[in-house]
């Protein structure tokens, strides 16, 4: 057997090992008590979903969840609903499920641990004593999905704090604010690897910049590595130089630059080379910095290994889409107000030929792949034609890789479409548009001005199945080999939650996607009214 074949087999074995649930993998490296890993009473365990990406390589694929087949899903039934408080009319936080506990954040600054079988509340943690009180103009949504490792559950908030709680009791272990900028916000989910917590730092400055009186712009995007045990910052990588006073805006207000390049996705890690990968957003002001880039760092030290900037000119704030006059929209006159972020998270995978690649979708509508070691562009596939000044038709959230195919969903691409791509060369194997009757059937008919045929959630897979929700409020399961819809549920209806609250579902979204774990399917329903149909329920389906 040749040395090349041996190496390919070794890489494949290591990547399959990366698909083992993170909580189990880390328990080998950092022993925890048997009580922390023993399966609890309830549904079948062993197919946990303990982090946003499912695993460090970002697959969003649960290979151990084999109870779901194209035939068995016909008997899926709603088991329970949990109704969140009415804050912003949206859900955001993708849950993590470990054994018989589901962990999820809420837009009212509370973090919940629920019984995964019944939805009953186990404990609640309020972040406001640490991050500050909520008022009408100063909310603190928990938008990211948590990571559960050992005895800790880790998540971030919209004021830049990362928290580690005891996963069984909800007791605070540590809390760290990872940026000193007043508008720093954590939207990307934490990823844990070899004793460190990796999390990107975004901000709400792009929104604040729509105010003519705001001193635009001073935020610097960054990726931060924290010590898992203590929460101390081990290293940070800034995506722009330090902003400085650099002239004035047309209205005479001071202009600071460069700024922006936020990191609002969850990273992925190549466990073979110990490299962490992430994408960045657009510039807020100026033209320098790592905006619209894919970046590879040494996961231990934060040293740069490579970076690729996919759009050199892209300067955008919410000021570009507010009614005229547009304050702080630097790219308006030059046509560079594209907003072609990398909001989606990376996938690290091996082609059938044994080459390690990093793939990531962009709001430009392109799925890019790079050599994981060198950053060389290997192939690119256009899956959506976006509209500038928002990137509406591109790839908004994460993609999935099941060992055979890459699955990528587009946003408002007239309509949004789910694609299966060949990982070797990006060839489109099949495409399934959002069904044309999505807005003319079910609960969506009550929201004609809010409904659109788009995908604003990440893709999830289990063996032979693909899970993707729609802005039309339908949760759908597709057959992996050909993209045929095999199950659909309309989430837009009224619910009485197991917590006693009442509320409705809406667009299937949030900052994540479906979670399939331990024989259950968990779906967040509801999104912002300007992107879809409001709602605020967590739905749990089972057999």
Secondary structure as UniProt FT lines:
FT   HELIX           3..18
FT   HELIX           22..29
FT   HELIX           34..37
FT   TURN            52..53
FT   TURN            56..57
FT   STRAND          61..62
FT   TURN            63..64
FT   TURN            70..71
FT   HELIX           72..75
FT   STRAND          77..83
FT   TURN            88..89
FT   STRAND          96..98
FT   TURN            99..100
FT   STRAND          101..105
FT   TURN            107..108
FT   STRAND          110..115
FT   TURN            116..118
FT   STRAND          121..126
FT   HELIX           128..131
FT   TURN            136..137
FT   STRAND          147..149
FT   TURN            150..151
FT   STRAND          152..156
FT   TURN            158..159
FT   STRAND          161..166
FT   TURN            167..169
FT   STRAND          172..177
FT   TURN            182..183
FT   STRAND          184..185
FT   STRAND          191..193
FT   TURN            194..195
FT   STRAND          196..203
FT   HELIX           205..208
FT   TURN            209..210
FT   TURN            212..213
FT   STRAND          222..227
FT   TURN            228..230
FT   STRAND          233..238
FT   STRAND          244..248
FT   TURN            250..251
FT   STRAND          254..257
FT   STRAND          259..260
FT   STRAND          268..270
FT   TURN            271..274
FT   STRAND          275..279
FT   STRAND          283..285
FT   TURN            291..292
FT   STRAND          293..298
FT   TURN            299..301
FT   STRAND          304..309
FT   HELIX           318..320
FT   TURN            327..328
FT   TURN            330..335
FT   STRAND          347..350
FT   TURN            352..353
FT   STRAND          356..361
FT   TURN            363..364
FT   STRAND          366..371
FT   TURN            372..374
FT   STRAND          377..382
FT   TURN            388..393
FT   STRAND          400..401
FT   STRAND          405..409
FT   STRAND          417..422
FT   TURN            423..425
FT   STRAND          428..433
FT   TURN            436..440
FT   HELIX           442..446
FT   TURN            448..450
FT   STRAND          460..462
FT   TURN            463..464
FT   STRAND          465..469
FT   TURN            471..472
FT   STRAND          474..479
FT   TURN            480..482
FT   STRAND          485..490
FT   STRAND          494..496
FT   TURN            498..499
FT   STRAND          502..504
FT   STRAND          515..517
FT   TURN            518..519
FT   STRAND          520..525
FT   TURN            529..531
FT   STRAND          537..542
//
